[in-house]
Amino acid sequence: MDLQYSLKNFPRPIKQFIAAFVIVLGIGFFTGLLFIGQTESNTPRGMIENYNGNEDLAEVKVMKFKKGEREMLTIIHTHILSLSFIFFLLGILIWGTEISVLWKSILTLEPFVSVLTTFGGIYLIWLDFTYIAYLVMISGFFMTLSFIVGAIVVFKALLDSPTQK
């Protein structure tokens, strides 16, 4: 089964459509990262406080309480589903580029590992396995790096001139 396509050979209007999609996808992805910064979950301590609360501390800027099980399951469920779709769609586009199969495989499989590690880790943090916060930060970094590199690779393919027949 030979299932090959090349983004660079797509008609210009389809390339523009794909580019608009990847731009909007990126805006949504990075808005989520801005939200993480707002909740102060971009440090291990902040992440632990965001899910487990900080009501045991004497002086805090913002009082936070441990999230309930229903809220945690909602957070994890929605993030795993939405990020899976994001990386699935971006992955389809990455497979239409001319990078090596090894890099295509890395850029399309790694994000799924990171999604499960990040959100499984967040659940474990909530269960008081707080040392997992460092693993969550590392997996979140690799998830973001995969998104950025994948989007750049797709844009490069969209900007390439079609192959002459």
N, C-alpha and C positions, 0 to 999 in steps of 0.2 A: 504494500500500500504506500504509494508515494503521495504525500499530502503536503505539498510545498506551495507557498505563496510568498510574495515579496512586497512589503509595504511601498518600497520605492517605485514599483511598477503600477501602483494604483492610480486611477485618474485623479487629477488635481482636486476636484470637489470632495472626493472621498478622503483624500489626505487632509483637507481642511477640516472636515467633519471629525476625523480621528484626532487631529491636533486640538480642536476645541474641546473634545471629550477629555483628553489627557490634561489640558490646562484646568478645566473645572474639577476634575478628579484631584489634581494637585492642590488646588485651593481648598477643597474639602479636607484632604489629608492633613495639610499644614494648619488648618483651622483647629483640627483636633489636637495637634501638638501645642498650639497656643493655649488651648483650654487646659492641657496638662500643666503648663506653666502657671496659669491662673489658680489652679488648685494646689500649687506648690508640691505636686507629685513628681517633680523632676529631680528629686534627691531621694535616697533611700529613706531617710527619716520622714520626709514629706509624704512619701508614698505610704509608709506604714501608718502615719497619722490620718491620711485621707481615708483609709479603709478601716482602721482600728480605733480611730478617735484619739483625742489628746486630753480628755477630761481629767486624767490623773495628774496632769502637769499644773503647777501653781500659776504660772504666768504664761499666757499664750496670746498672740494677736487675734486669732480667730478660734473660737471653741468648736471642736469637731467631735462627733459621737460615732461610735462603731456602727457601721452599716449593718442593716438587717440581712438575713439570708435571702429574702425575696429580692431586695435591691441588688445584692451581689449577683444573684443568678440572672437578673435582668441585664445588668451591666455586661456580664461575661457573654451571655447569649447574643445580645445585639452586636457587640463588638466582634465576636468570632464570625457571626454570619456576614456582617457588612464588610469586614476586612477580607474575608474569603472571596466574596464577589469582586471586590476591588482588585485583589491580586490575581484572580482568575481572568478577569477582563484584560488587565495589563499584561498578563502572561500570554494570552492569545496574540496580542500585538507584538510582544517580544519575540515570539516564535516566527513572526514575519520579517524579522531583521536578518542581517547577514553576519552577525557575530557567530562564534563557534557554538557547536552543540553543547559543549561543556559549560560555557557561560550562559547560554539559554537555560540549561538545566538548573544551574545555580540560581540565576535570577528569578526563575519561576517556581522552584521548589522551596528555597530557603524561607521566603516569606510565610509559607504555611507552617513551617517548623517554628518560626518566631511568633506567629499568632498564637499557636497552642502553648508555647513556652511562656509567653508574656501573660496571657490571660489565665492559664493554669497556675502560673506563679502568683498572680494577683489573688487568686482564690486561696492559695496556700498561705499567703501573707495574712489574709483575713482569718485563717485558721490559726494564726499566731506563729507560723514558721517564718519569722521576720527576716532571717538571714537570706531568704530567697529574693529579697528586694534587689540585691546586686545582680542576680541572674536575670531578673525582669528588666532591669535597666540595660543590660548587655543585649538581650534579645530584642528589646525595643529599638536600640540603636541599629542593629542589623536589619530589622524590619524597615526602618526609615531609610537606611542606606540602600537596600534593595529597591525601594520605591524610587528614590532619586536616580540611581543608576539606570533602572529600567526605563523610566520616563525619558532620560537623556538619550538612551539607545534608540527608543522609538522615534523621538524627534529627529535624531540624525538620519534615520531611515526615511522619514517623511521628507526631509530636505534633499536627500540624494536624488540625482537625476535618474529617470527610468533607463533600464538597459535597452540598448539599441538592438533590434532584431536583424 
